[in-house]
Amino acid sequence: MFKRFFGLFSSDLAIDLGTANTLVLVKGKGVVVNEPSIVTVQYDHSGKQKILAVGHAAKEMAGKTPGNIRSIRPMKDGVIADFLVTEMMIRYFIEKANNGKKFFSPRVMICVPYGITQVERKAVKESALNAGARAVYLIEEPMAAAIGANLAVHEPTGNLVVDIGGGTTEIGVISMGGLVLCRSIRVAGDKIDQVIMDYIKKNYNLLIGEKVAEDLKINIGTAIQQDSELVAVVYGRDQIEGVLTSIEVNSEHIRSAMADTLEEIADALKAVLEEMPPELAGDIVANGVVLTGGGALIRGLDKYLSDIIKLPVYVAEDPLLAVTRGTGMALDSLDMLRHVAYEN
């Protein structure tokens, strides 16, 4: 009864619960939370957990904490790796979305990767319910990305979207409000960061952290050769001599580091195209492929993929927010909600 009462005064929420970042959209207000999916936890002698920080504050602490304090990323490859910490994180973001009010019982739609198991779906839903939601709906990431990219998902026309997030790359063919074909691979932004770390370590004997690797990806990362090279100075620890030092790397180095990982994404896209029903093939040729997610911002990725699949490839408007925007649009429309969401 109390949940229903407070629900009368609550706003619906759309949550993009990502491996790298969590975004929360409040109906009528837009995106009000966009923070890293990281929680800093302190452990006492008995092993009891205490949350010290969530989001941006937790990310600032990563790698700088003593032994009894850990920075945890509770989402791994798009699914829950730590149920309890995920629930704490969702609760924090739900309360933050409503300006810290605890008596807040919203209807929530959460975006999840395609193909997660029933157990994983249940874990996501229970985390949100335990965090205070009165009803939880799930929408699959490729569908949310397509809606957020303003594709005509309900028309009898094929559209192909590639969403490159932190933990997974989701490739989906959408027609008449449903996913005709989909493939989810655990190759995305996090793996790109890791291969950059490995490249710097192998070629320069320099140990760098995830944050430095991510900055290199964002600032000088490229999928194709640039007319003029971009350059960055990298600080880290020499793994042989143990001293702190710096090196200079350029965009060609980072392109080499990312090459195999980007090829895996291209191969997955080719595999989906090879399974394409003939009736939709013409639509995809005409409409092309739309890129969403943070990975879509890698310089030249659209041209790189287009050269491989011989089809037009476009980057969606504001690709970082496409999934969150699409999740909110689905929740905003009860008609769309019945078609694309499931409550299980």
C-alpha positions as CSV (number, residue, x, y, z in Angstrom):
1,M,0.0,0.0,0.0
2,F,2.8,2.4,0.9
3,K,4.6,1.7,-2.3
4,R,1.5,2.5,-4.3
5,F,0.9,5.7,-2.3
6,F,4.5,6.9,-2.9
7,G,4.3,5.8,-6.5
8,L,1.6,8.5,-7.1
9,F,4.3,11.2,-6.4
10,S,7.2,9.5,-8.2
11,S,8.6,9.9,-11.7
12,D,9.4,7.1,-14.0
13,L,13.0,6.3,-14.5
14,A,15.0,4.8,-17.4
15,I,18.3,3.2,-16.4
16,D,21.1,2.3,-18.7
17,L,23.0,0.0,-16.3
18,G,26.3,-0.2,-18.1
19,T,29.6,-2.0,-17.4
20,A,31.4,1.3,-17.6
21,N,28.8,4.0,-16.8
22,T,25.3,4.1,-15.4
23,L,22.9,6.7,-16.8
24,V,19.5,7.6,-15.3
25,L,16.8,9.4,-17.2
26,V,13.9,10.9,-15.4
27,K,10.7,11.3,-17.3
28,G,10.2,14.9,-18.2
29,K,13.6,16.0,-17.1
30,G,16.1,14.1,-19.2
31,V,19.4,12.5,-18.1
32,V,20.0,13.4,-14.5
33,V,22.7,10.9,-13.6
34,N,25.7,9.9,-15.8
35,E,28.4,8.4,-13.6
36,P,30.9,5.5,-13.7
37,S,29.5,2.1,-12.5
38,I,32.0,1.9,-9.7
39,V,31.6,1.6,-6.0
40,T,34.3,2.0,-3.3
41,V,33.8,-0.3,-0.4
42,Q,35.5,-0.4,3.0
43,Y,35.8,-3.8,4.8
44,D,36.2,-4.1,8.6
45,H,37.9,-7.0,10.3
46,S,34.8,-9.2,10.1
47,G,34.5,-8.6,6.4
48,K,31.4,-6.4,6.7
49,Q,31.0,-3.9,3.8
50,K,30.6,-0.1,4.1
51,I,30.0,2.0,1.0
52,L,32.4,5.0,0.9
53,A,31.7,6.4,-2.6
54,V,29.8,5.7,-5.8
55,G,30.2,6.9,-9.3
56,H,32.6,9.8,-10.0
57,A,33.9,9.9,-6.4
58,A,34.6,6.2,-6.5
59,K,36.4,6.4,-9.8
60,E,38.7,9.1,-8.4
61,M,39.7,6.7,-5.6
62,A,40.4,3.7,-7.9
63,G,44.0,2.5,-7.6
64,K,44.7,4.9,-4.7
65,T,43.2,3.0,-1.7
66,P,44.7,1.0,1.2
67,G,44.2,-2.7,1.4
68,N,40.9,-2.7,3.3
69,I,39.3,-0.4,0.8
70,R,38.4,-1.7,-2.7
71,S,37.0,0.0,-5.8
72,I,34.5,-2.5,-7.3
73,R,32.9,-2.5,-10.7
74,P,29.8,-4.6,-9.9
75,M,28.8,-5.0,-13.6
76,K,31.0,-7.3,-15.7
77,D,30.4,-7.8,-19.4
78,G,27.0,-6.1,-19.1
79,V,25.7,-8.4,-16.3
80,I,25.8,-8.4,-12.5
81,A,29.0,-9.8,-11.1
82,D,28.3,-8.6,-7.5
83,F,24.6,-8.7,-6.6
84,L,24.8,-6.8,-3.3
85,V,27.1,-4.0,-4.5
86,T,24.9,-3.6,-7.6
87,E,21.8,-3.2,-5.5
88,M,23.6,-0.6,-3.4
89,M,24.7,1.2,-6.5
90,I,21.2,1.2,-8.1
91,R,19.7,2.5,-4.8
92,Y,22.2,5.3,-4.7
93,F,21.5,6.3,-8.3
94,I,17.7,6.1,-7.9
95,E,17.9,8.3,-4.8
96,K,20.2,10.7,-6.6
97,A,17.8,10.9,-9.5
98,N,15.1,12.1,-7.1
99,N,17.4,14.6,-5.2
100,G,18.1,12.2,-2.3
101,K,14.5,11.5,-1.4
102,K,14.3,8.0,0.2
103,F,10.5,7.7,-0.1
104,F,10.6,7.3,-3.8
105,S,9.0,4.4,-5.6
106,P,9.3,4.8,-9.4
107,R,8.4,2.7,-12.3
108,V,11.8,1.7,-13.8
109,M,12.9,0.4,-17.1
110,I,16.4,-1.0,-17.3
111,C,18.3,-1.8,-20.4
112,V,20.1,-5.2,-20.4
113,P,22.3,-6.9,-23.0
114,Y,20.7,-9.2,-25.5
115,G,20.9,-12.9,-24.6
116,I,21.4,-12.6,-20.8
117,T,20.0,-15.6,-18.9
118,Q,16.8,-15.8,-17.0
119,V,18.8,-15.9,-13.8
120,E,20.7,-12.7,-14.8
121,R,17.4,-11.0,-15.7
122,K,15.9,-11.9,-12.4
123,A,19.0,-10.5,-10.6
124,V,18.8,-7.2,-12.4
125,K,15.1,-6.9,-11.6
126,E,15.4,-7.9,-7.9
127,S,18.3,-5.4,-7.5
128,A,16.0,-2.6,-8.7
129,L,13.0,-3.8,-6.7
130,N,15.1,-4.0,-3.5
131,A,16.5,-0.6,-4.3
132,G,12.9,0.8,-4.1
133,A,11.3,0.5,-7.5
134,R,7.6,-0.4,-7.6
135,A,7.7,-2.0,-11.0
136,V,10.6,-3.0,-13.2
137,Y,10.7,-3.6,-16.9
138,L,13.6,-4.8,-19.0
139,I,14.5,-3.8,-22.6
140,E,17.2,-5.4,-24.6
141,E,20.1,-3.1,-25.5
142,P,19.9,-3.3,-29.4
143,M,16.2,-2.3,-29.3
144,A,16.8,0.6,-26.9
145,A,19.7,1.8,-29.1
146,A,17.6,1.6,-32.2
147,I,14.7,3.6,-30.6
148,G,17.2,6.1,-29.2
149,A,18.8,6.5,-32.7
150,N,15.3,7.4,-34.0
151,L,15.1,4.4,-36.3
152,A,11.6,3.3,-37.5
153,V,11.5,0.2,-35.3
154,H,7.8,-0.5,-35.7
155,E,7.8,-0.3,-39.5
156,P,8.1,-3.5,-41.7
157,T,11.6,-2.3,-42.7
158,G,14.9,-3.7,-41.6
159,N,17.3,-1.5,-39.5
160,L,20.7,-2.6,-38.3
161,V,22.2,-1.1,-35.2
162,V,25.6,-1.7,-33.6
163,D,25.9,-0.6,-30.0
164,I,29.5,-0.6,-28.6
165,G,29.3,-0.2,-24.9
166,G,31.8,-0.9,-22.1
167,G,31.3,-4.6,-21.6
168,T,29.5,-5.8,-24.7
169,T,28.9,-5.0,-28.4
170,E,25.3,-5.6,-29.3
171,I,24.4,-6.0,-33.0
172,G,20.7,-6.1,-33.8
173,V,18.4,-6.2,-36.8
174,I,15.1,-4.7,-35.9
175,S,11.8,-4.8,-37.9
176,M,8.2,-4.4,-36.9
177,G,9.0,-3.8,-33.2
178,G,11.1,-6.8,-32.7
179,L,14.6,-8.2,-32.9
180,V,14.9,-10.3,-36.0
181,L,18.6,-11.1,-35.6
182,C,20.9,-10.3,-32.8
183,R,24.5,-11.0,-31.6
184,S,26.1,-10.0,-28.4
185,I,29.9,-10.3,-28.0
186,R,31.9,-9.5,-24.9
187,V,34.3,-7.3,-26.9
188,A,33.8,-3.5,-26.3
189,G,35.3,-0.5,-24.6
190,D,36.8,-2.3,-21.6
191,K,38.6,-4.8,-23.8
192,I,39.9,-1.9,-25.9
193,D,41.3,-0.3,-22.8
194,Q,42.9,-3.6,-21.8
195,V,44.6,-4.1,-25.1
196,I,46.0,-0.6,-25.0
197,M,47.4,-1.3,-21.5
198,D,48.9,-4.6,-22.9
199,Y,50.4,-2.8,-25.9
200,I,52.1,-0.1,-23.8
201,K,53.5,-2.8,-21.4
202,K,54.8,-5.0,-24.2
203,N,56.4,-2.3,-26.4
204,Y,57.5,0.2,-23.8
205,N,57.8,-1.9,-20.6
206,L,55.5,0.7,-19.0
207,L,52.7,-0.2,-16.6
208,I,49.6,2.1,-16.9
209,G,46.2,1.9,-15.4
210,E,42.7,1.6,-16.9
211,K,42.0,5.3,-16.6
212,V,45.2,6.2,-18.6
213,A,44.3,3.6,-21.3
214,E,40.8,5.0,-21.5
215,D,42.1,8.5,-21.9
216,L,44.4,7.3,-24.7
217,K,41.5,5.7,-26.5
218,I,39.4,8.8,-26.2
219,N,42.0,11.4,-27.0
220,I,44.1,9.8,-29.7
221,G,42.4,6.5,-30.5
222,T,41.6,5.9,-34.2
223,A,40.4,3.0,-36.4
224,I,41.9,4.3,-39.6
225,Q,45.1,6.1,-40.4
226,Q,44.9,9.9,-39.8
227,D,46.2,12.6,-42.1
228,S,48.2,14.0,-39.2
229,E,49.1,11.9,-36.2
230,L,47.7,12.7,-32.8
231,V,50.2,12.6,-29.9
232,A,50.0,12.1,-26.1
233,V,52.4,11.8,-23.2
234,V,51.9,8.8,-21.0
235,Y,53.0,8.5,-17.4
236,G,53.5,5.1,-15.7
237,R,55.9,2.8,-14.0
238,D,58.8,1.1,-15.8
239,Q,58.3,-2.6,-15.1
240,I,62.0,-3.4,-15.4
241,E,63.6,-0.6,-13.4
242,G,60.6,0.2,-11.2
243,V,61.0,3.9,-11.7
244,L,58.2,6.3,-12.6
245,T,58.7,7.7,-16.1
246,S,56.9,9.0,-19.2
247,I,56.8,8.2,-22.9
248,E,55.2,9.8,-26.0
249,V,52.8,7.7,-28.1
250,N,50.8,8.6,-31.2
251,S,47.6,7.6,-32.8
252,E,49.3,5.0,-35.0
253,H,50.5,3.2,-31.9
254,I,47.0,3.1,-30.5
255,R,45.5,2.0,-33.8
256,S,47.9,-0.9,-33.8
257,A,46.9,-1.8,-30.3
258,M,43.2,-1.7,-31.1
259,A,43.4,-3.5,-34.5
260,D,42.6,-7.0,-33.5
261,T,39.8,-6.0,-31.1
262,L,38.1,-3.8,-33.8
263,E,38.4,-6.7,-36.2
264,E,36.5,-8.9,-33.8
265,I,33.6,-6.4,-33.8
266,A,33.8,-6.3,-37.6
267,D,33.7,-10.1,-37.8
268,A,30.6,-10.2,-35.6
269,L,28.9,-7.6,-37.8
270,K,29.8,-9.7,-40.9
271,A,28.3,-12.8,-39.3
272,V,25.0,-11.0,-38.7
273,L,24.9,-9.8,-42.3
274,E,25.5,-13.4,-43.5
275,E,22.5,-14.6,-41.6
276,M,20.3,-11.7,-42.9
277,P,16.9,-12.8,-44.2
278,P,16.7,-12.0,-48.0
279,E,13.6,-10.0,-47.4
280,L,15.5,-7.5,-45.2
281,A,18.7,-7.4,-47.1
282,G,17.5,-4.7,-49.4
283,D,16.5,-2.5,-46.5
284,I,19.9,-2.8,-44.8
285,V,21.6,-1.9,-48.1
286,A,19.3,1.2,-48.4
287,N,19.4,2.2,-44.7
288,G,22.9,1.2,-43.8
289,V,24.3,0.5,-40.4
290,V,23.9,2.8,-37.4
291,L,26.6,3.0,-34.6
292,T,25.7,3.9,-31.0
293,G,27.5,3.7,-27.7
294,G,30.8,5.2,-26.6
295,G,32.7,3.0,-29.0
296,A,31.0,4.8,-31.9
297,L,33.1,7.8,-31.1
298,I,36.4,6.1,-32.0
299,R,37.7,8.2,-34.8
300,G,37.1,6.7,-38.2
301,L,35.2,3.6,-37.0
302,D,32.3,4.3,-39.3
303,K,34.6,4.3,-42.3
304,Y,36.6,1.3,-41.1
305,L,33.5,-0.8,-40.8
306,S,32.0,0.5,-44.0
307,D,35.2,-0.5,-46.0
308,I,34.9,-4.0,-44.6
309,I,31.2,-4.7,-45.1
310,K,30.8,-2.5,-48.2
311,L,27.7,-0.8,-46.8
312,P,27.1,2.8,-45.5
313,V,27.8,3.1,-41.8
314,Y,26.6,6.1,-39.8
315,V,27.2,7.3,-36.3
316,A,24.0,8.2,-34.5
317,E,23.4,11.6,-33.1
318,D,24.8,11.8,-29.6
319,P,25.7,8.1,-29.6
320,L,26.6,8.0,-25.9
321,L,23.1,8.7,-24.9
322,A,21.2,6.7,-27.6
323,V,20.5,3.6,-25.3
324,T,19.4,5.8,-22.4
325,R,17.3,7.9,-24.6
326,G,15.7,4.9,-26.2
327,T,15.0,3.3,-22.9
328,G,13.2,6.4,-21.7
329,M,11.2,6.7,-25.0
330,A,10.0,3.1,-24.5
331,L,9.0,3.7,-21.0
332,D,7.3,7.0,-22.1
333,S,5.0,5.1,-24.5
334,L,2.8,2.5,-23.1
335,D,2.2,1.2,-26.6
336,M,5.9,0.8,-27.2
337,L,6.3,-0.6,-23.7
338,R,4.0,-3.5,-24.5
339,H,5.8,-4.3,-27.7
340,V,9.5,-4.1,-26.7
341,A,9.7,-4.7,-22.9
342,Y,9.2,-7.7,-20.8
343,E,8.4,-7.9,-17.1
344,N,9.9,-11.2,-15.8
